[in-house]
Amino acid sequence: AKLVKAKTKNGKPFEEYYQTGVEPAEDSPHRRLFDVFLNRLRQYNSMTYGMLLVSMARLMPSITQRPISHVLVDEVQDIDLLQWQIIRAFQALQAECALFVVGDQDQAIYEWRGSAPLSCRTAASSAAR
C-alpha cells in the first residue's frame, strides 16, 4: 500500500516519464515504485497507454524506410508534449511532409493526463511553417 501512495514532487506519479520518456533517476524516491510497476506489467506482457507513446517516440529514429507524405492529426487539443514530439518527428522524416491538424480547444477533455488545449495554437502555427 505504501508503494501505491508514493507521489512525485507535483503529486502525479510517472508524469515526467509519460511526457518525456525519461525514467526516474536511480536515487529518486519513486524509482522503486517505477521498477515494481514495470516488472508487474512485464509479468503480464502489458503496457500502459503512456508506455505505448514512449515506445513509439523511441522507435521514431528507426522509422525512415517508408516515405511519409502527409500526417493528419485529429483532436489535436488532446495531445500532450510527447505526442506532439512524435507528430513532429513523423513530419521531419520527409522534407515535403505535409502536416494537417484539426482540433477545438473548447472540446479538450484530457487535461488531467497532460494535454494542453493551447497546443492547438502551437500546432497551428507550427503546421503553417
Secondary structure, DSSP 8 states (H G I E B T S, - for coil): -HHHH---TTS-TTHHHHHH-----TT-TTHHHHHHHHHHHHHTT---HHHHHHHHHHHGGG--SS---EEEEESGGG--HHHHHHHHHHHHTSTT-EEEEE--GGG---GGGT--TTHHHHHHHHHT-
